[in-house]
Each structure stands twice: as structure tokens, then as C-alpha cells.
Amino acid sequence: MLVILIAQTAYALDIVYPKQNSVTINSPSTFFTGSAETGVPLTINGEPVPVHESGGFAYAVKLKTGENKFVIESGNEKQIFNINRPKSSAGFSASSKPEIFYEGSRIFTTIKDNVPLRSSANDGGINRIAHYQEGIPLIVTGEKNGFYKVRLSDSKSAWVAIKDVSPSDEITPAHLLKRENVADKEFYVFKIEFDKKIPYVIEDGHPFIVKFYNVEGKPENTFSFKFPLKQKLLGYSGKFEENTFVLKIRKVPQCKKEKPLKNIRIAVDAGHGGDETGAVGCLRNKEKDVNLEIAKKLVNELKSRGAKVITIRNGDETIGLNERIEIANQNNAAIFISIHGNSLPDHMDPNENKGTSVFYYYPQAKPLADKILKSMVSQLPFEDDGVRQASFAVVRNTEALSVLIETGYLINPSDNANLINEEVQEQTAKAIADGIENFFKE
């Protein structure tokens, strides 16, 4: 029997989404979510709507262009919703503008830290190939869609947002001065000194490669530093300190078979919090609260297995995305786990989309994501919603293996009921910890 954390003795008709009775939604369909009294017929425009034993429901509806009226009835209760679907703009085209080519090249410099260098002229998607500090000079040969085209070598180009750089003086090729290895207990550390900062791209494969561009005397002005990695990649960082590029690659920790997580530093992040509510469930459960409950249980579970846990959020507080990453990195976390609950855009059906999914960005984190999802779907009452690559801020952290777990869909009645079930929350924490442990056992 479900142990529901939020007591609900009477199921008055409560529509959670749409948030208002009169709204505009530019989509061919939308959905209603909320709660109603169990055992009492619920209808939307006369069509019967199933109500979960928890009282939650979700129901998808189609929208025609113009006004759409929906009458929702449960027993003696009635609510009316008017949803306007605007007409499509005639002649509108989302196609990108053509590329502009410059005569000659121009020099720009990054004006802040964490500037994305992209493989395409798009602000989104899986196209980030580097993140630059302030003061990295770039050779620009054109522009498109608010991005400058950056020439890295004769055969490789990239893109940087126009707003992230400013004009700079002409630059000459850099000179490689020296390389050295630095002894360190936890990392392979390499220092590569140039006479100036230059652009670079890290390829985190086997071998591990850092390519530096605009280097005098190298083929295509490109110097490639290769490290023959013979282990799983467990996090890395690369940045300039003055004109010296410092590369750190985490060594595999010595794991004991009987307690593989002992002394492993793991950051646990409860998504959202404070001003950021996140998704709202059928029973009006706030995602930020559900995330925190599961995260707390995960912290306890990991500590019981000997892990050194970094807790990103202990209460209902607002913490920025970059701040969450900084907390993990300042504490030298090897693993970063972000706990979330899922939702959907208007055009999708919350009854057809349910289950657990795990997201990663960099290839180094995919094996961990695979182990966690396999453990969760084998132990929990959630369906397998897949391992996916996505450009979420918290999984773009390279210093730790970083994954984001969507434990279930708060707007799906069944998932919602399970997510607020304290016993399932405990099981979720155990399953995640098992997945991390299975990763380290290999």
C-alpha cells in the first residue's frame, strides 16, 4: 500500500495544469493534470478520465486554431478552461541567415570565463567543444547567427558567440617553451608552457588529446599533446595559469571489493530549491521538495557505504547552476549526481511518457549513467526511459563524472504517487548508490 507523504483526505477537483482558466498555448495539443475524488466519475468535455488511486490524473487534449473550451466535471464540481491557440505567422521561417565571410581575418579575445567554443553556429545542443577563460585570442574569419567563425587551423573551424568576445590587437603564433610532469597522488598533472595564451580543444578519448592552435613550427600550426590513457576516464580539468596550460586527469582510486565507495568523494545535488520550484506534480507536490527528500536519503546511503559526501543543498535554498558545480569542484568530487523529477512540454502526453532517465554530456560519464539506470529500473517501480546525452549545465562539468537523474515524471499520476512514497524514495537512494558502486567495482 502506498505511503503518501502529503496527506490528502478529500480529493476536491484541483487542476494543476494549465495554471489558469484562460490561457494561450501555441501547440497542436496540451494536457490537464491535477487531482480529483477517487470513485467519482471525472470527465473532460464528456470524455471519461481515469483517476489514479492516489487521486492524481493526467489527460491529453488536441487544440484547434482559435478558442478551445474545456468543461471538467467531477461529481458536483465543474471547472471551465478556455485555451487559445494562435494562428501560425504566415511566411515565418526559422531558417538561419547565410554565413558572412570576411576579407582577411580579424582578432578577438574572450571577455569572461567559461565562454563556450562550439562546433556549429547554434546556441544549444551537443556542440560545445571547449570552455575558455577570459583572455584567449581568436582568429575570426566570418559570422553567422550571432556567432563569429573561428579559424583554429587550416582544416578546423569553430564558433564563438559575438557577445562573448571583443576586438583585440593582431597576434603572432605562439611558441612552445617547455613541458613537465608534476607528481601528484590523485591526478596525472602536466604543465605545458607557451609564451602566450592560445586556443585549444580537449578530446577525452583513448588516447586523451589536447590540441593547441596557432603554435609556431608545428604542422598546420597545431601542437597535439597525447596521453595514452589506460584506465576509465574519471574526470579532468585543463586551463591556463598565466601562459602555462595545466592539465589534470584523475587517477583511478584504489577501491576495496567489499566497500568500493569508501573514501570516494561524491557530490549530491537536489535540483531546484528556493525560488526555483521546478515541476509541479498532479497532487501539487513541488519538484524541489521531492528532489530534496530523495537527495537526503541518498546522502545517508552513500555515507553508510563509506563515501565522502558533498551535499550541494541541505534545505529550501536558491543555488545557481554554476555555484553547484563550483561547490563540487572545490571539494574535489569525483562523482556529481543531480536529482530531478521530470515534466513535459505541451505537445506531449504525460500518460505515454513515464519512467526514469539519466542524462550525461561528456562520453566519460556515460558508463556511470548506464550503471545507474540499469540499477534503478531493476529495483524500482519506474519504467526505463533511457540514458541520453543532453546539454544541461550541471552535466557539462568535466572535473567529476557528472550525471543528472530524472527519477520519474511528476506529471504522470503513477510516477507522481511513487515519487512521494517514502519507501520508494528509500529504494531510489539505494538503487542509485548500487549503480555507482557497480561502476567502481569494474
N, C-alpha and C positions, 0 to 999 in steps of 0.2 A: 504494500500500500504506500502511496506517495506521502512523504513527509514534507509538506509545503511550508516554506519559511514565512511567507506572507499569509497571514490568516485572512480568510475571506468567507464569512459565514453567510452572506447574502450576495447573490450574483445579479445585482441590478444591471440593466443594459448599459455598458460602458464602451464607447467607441474610442479606441486609442489612436487609430489612423484611418482616414485623414484627421488631422489635428483640429480642423474647423468644419463647420457645417456648410460653408460656402467657400470653395477653393478653385484655383485654376491649376490644371495638371496637363502639361504638354506631352502626352503619351497615348498610345493606342489602347492602353489598359492601365488599371491600377488595382488596389486591393483594400479591403476593410479588415482591420484587426481589432480585437477587443475581447470583452468577456460578457457572458450572459448567464442566466439561471439555467442550470442543467435540468433536463427533464421537461423543459418548456420549449415548444417549437420556436425556432428562430428563422426568420425569412428576410430576404433582401429582394424587393420588388416581386414578392410572392414566391421566390425560389427558396427551397429549404436549405439551411446552412448547418452543417454538422457542428456540434459543440463538444469540445473535449471534456473528459471527466473532471479536469481542473477548472472548467468554466471558460477556458480560452477558445477563441475561434479565429480563423483567417479565411477570407473569401475573395477570389479574384473576379473582377468585372471588366467588361470591354467598354471603351468610351468612343462615342461618335463625335464628330466635329461639332462644336457648339455646346449647348447646355445638356447636361445629363442629370436626371433626377433619380434618386435612390431612396426608397422608403424601407426602413429597417424596423422590424417588429419582433418583439419578444413578449408573449403574454399580453398584458395591458399596456406595455410600454411601446412607444413609437418615436423614432427619430428620422428626420428628413435631411438628406445631403444633396446639395446642388454643386455639381462639378463641371466646370467649363473647360473644354478642350479647344484651344485656339486653332485657327486655320494656319496651315503652313505658309510661310512667307514665299510668295511667288518669285521665282528667279533666284532664290537664295542658293549659293554654292559654298560648300565648306572646303573646296579645293584650295591648296596652298598657292601662294604667289610664286612666280618664277624666280629663280636664283639670279642675283645681280653679280656680275664679275667685275672686279676692279682692274684698272690698268696698273700693273705693278702690284706691289704688296704694301701693307700698312702694318704698323706695330702698335699693339695694345697690351695692357697689363691688367691682371686681375686686381680688383679694388677691395676684396674682402676674402675671408677664409671660407672654405667649403664651397667653392664655385664648381658646379658640375661641368665637366667636359663630356660631350655627348657624341654618339656615333651618327646621329641624324638631327635634323633641324626641327625637333619636336620637344615640347616641354612636358614630357611624360613617357611612360612605357619603359621597357627594359633596354635603355640606350645609354646609360651612364658608364663611361669607361675610365673616369678618374675624377677626383675631387681636389681642386687646387687651393693652396694657400694664397694669401694676398701677396702680390709682387711677382707673379710668374709671367714673363713676357711671352707674347704670342704673335706669330706672323699671320696676318689676316689677308685673304685673297678675294673675299666677296661676302655677300649677306643674303639671307632668306628668312622670312617668317619671324623676324625679330632676333635672329641669330647671326653671328659672324662665322664665316668659314675659316677654319684654322688649318694652315699647312704645317703638318708635323714633319713630313719628309716628301720626297718626290712621289712616293707611292701611297702615302697615308694622309688623310684629312680628318678633321673632326669639327665640332660645332660648339660655340660658347654663346650664352645669352648676351645681347648687346648691353643690357643693363648691368652686367657683372664686370665690365672692363672699361678702361679709359685709355685715350691715346697716350702713346709713350714715345720716347726717343728711339731712334734706329738702333738695332742691336747687331752685334757681330757674333759669330759662332763661339760657343764656349769651349774651354779646354779642360780635359780630364786631368786632374792633378795627382790624385792617389786613391788607392782603395785599401781598406783594412778590415779585418775581422776583430770583433770585440768579444771577449769571454763573458758569458752570462749564463746563469743557472737555468733560467726559464725560456730564454729566447736564443735563436740564432741572430746575431746582430752584425750588420755590415754597414760600414761608413764609406760613402763614395763622394769624394770632394771634387768640385769643379771651381772655376774662377767666377762663376755667376749662376744664378738660378736658371733652370731651363724646364720646358715641358717634358712630361713623361707619361707612360701608361704602364700599369701593372697587369700582367697576365697570370692569374693564380691557378696555373695548371701544373703538370709534371713534365718538364722542369718548371720551376717558378721563375718567371722572367720579368724584369723591369727594363723597359725600353726608354732611353733618354734621347731627346731630339735636339737638333741644332748643335751637334758636337763636332768640332774641327777634326779633320783627318780620319773620320770613320765613314764607311760606305753609306751613301745617302745621308751623311751627317747623323747617323743613328748609332748609338752605343747600346748594346744589349748585355745586361748583367743577368747571367743564368745561374740558378741554384738548383742542383739535382736533388730535389725533394724526394725522400724515400719513406715518407710517412703520410698519414692523413693530414690535411691542412687544417689547423686548429686556431686560425686567427693570425692576422698580421697587421702591420702598420708601416707606412712609408711617407716621409715628409722631409722637407728641407729644414735644417737648422743652420741659419746663415746660408752659406753656399755648399754645405755638406748634406747630402741626402742620406738619411738614416733609415735603414730597412730592418724591421724586427719581425721574425717569423717564430711563432710559438712552438716550442718543443712538445712532443707528446709526454704528458705527465706519467710518472710511474704509478700504475693502477694495481691495486691488490684484487685478486679474483673474488675474494669473499666480501670485499667492500670497495667496489670500483669508483664510487663517488667521494671517497674520503679525501678531504682537503682540496677538492675541485671547487673553484670559485664560480658560482652560478648566480647571475642576476635575474631576479623575478620581478616582472613589471606588470602591475594591474592596469590595464588600459583605461584611458579617460580619467575622470575624477574632478572634483570641484565644479568649476563652471562647465566642464565638458561631460554631459550626461551620457553620450553615446546612444545606442539604440534603446528603444522602449518596448518592452515585451507585451504580449497580449494581456497580461494581468497587471500591466503598468509597472513591472519591475524595471529598474534602471540598470542599464548595462554596467555602468561604473560600479554599482554596488555588487552585482553578481561577480564581476571580474575580481573585485577585492576579496570576496569570500573564498573564491577558488584559489587565488594567489596566496592568501594566508595559509590555507591548508597545504598548498604546495611547498611553501617555505618550511613548514613544520616537517613535512615528509622528507624533504631534502636534507634538513638538519639531522633528522633521525638516522640518515644513511651516511653521515659524516661530512657532507658538503659544507663549504663555507659560503653562506648565502648573503647576497647583497639585495636588500629589499628596496625597490625603487619608490614605492608608495605604500605608506603604512595606514593612511586614513583618507578621508574625502578631501583631497587637496588637488589643486591645479598644478601640473608639472608639464613644462614644454617638452616637445619631442626630442630636441637636441639635448636638453638637460638630462633626459632619461639616459641617453647614450653616454653623455659625459660622466654621469654617476657610475655607470657600469665600467667605463674605461679607466676612470680614476682609481677604481678598486680592483683593476686588473682582472675583470671577469673573463673566464674562458668560454662561458656559455651565457647567452642572453635569451630569456624566454618571456614573451609578451602575451598576456592572457586577454582575450577579447570574446565578445558574443556577436554573432553575425546579423545582418539585415539585408534588405534588397531594394533596388530601385523600382519605380512604379510599374515598369513593363513586365516584371517577373512575378511568378506565382509562389507565394510563401508555403503553399501546401506541396508543391513539387520540388522545392529546394529546402533541404534539411541535412543535418549531419555535421561532422567535424572536418575541418580542413586545416592544413598547416602551410604557411607561406614562408618563402625564403627569397633572397635576391641573388647572392653570390653562390656559385657552384659549390664552394667549400661547405656550405650549410645544408645542402640537400640531403646528404646521408643522415644527418641528425633529424631533419624533418621527416624523412621516410620512417626512421625507427620510432619516432614519437607517434605518428599517425597509426602505424601498424599496432602499436601497443594500445592506443586509445580505442580503436574500433573493435579490437578483440576483447576488450574488457568492459566497454560501456554501452549503454542503450542508445547510441548515436550511429547513424549511417556513415559510410565512408564518402566524404565529399572531396577527397583528393589532396595531393601535395601540389602546390602551384608556385610559380615564380611571380613576384609582384614587387613593384617599386614603392613599398611603404618605408617611411623614414627610419623606423627602428630596425628594420632588417637590412638597411644599407650600411650598417656598422660592420667593418671588416676586422676589428681587433678581437672580437668574440664571434663564435658561431652564433648567429642571430636568427631566430625564427619567431613568427607570430602565429599563435594558435587561435583559430575561431572555434571555440568549444562546441557551439551549436547555434542555431538560428532562434533568437529571442522572439521573432515574429511568426515562428511556426509553433502551433499550440503544443505539440508533443515535445519538441525540443525545449520550449519555454518551461514546461512543467518539470522536465528533468534538470534543467539548469538551476532551478531554485529548490531542488530537492537536496537536502543536506547530505544524505547518504550518497547520492550520485556525485556531489561535489567532492566528497572524500575519495570516492573511487576515481574521479578525474585526476585528482592530485597524485594518487598512487600510480595511475597509468602513465602520466607524463613522466614521473620520476623513473618508472620502469623503462620507458623509452630512452631517456638519457643514459640510464645505466647500461642498457643493451648496446648503445652506441660505443660507450667506453670499454665494454667487455671485448670488443673486437680490436 
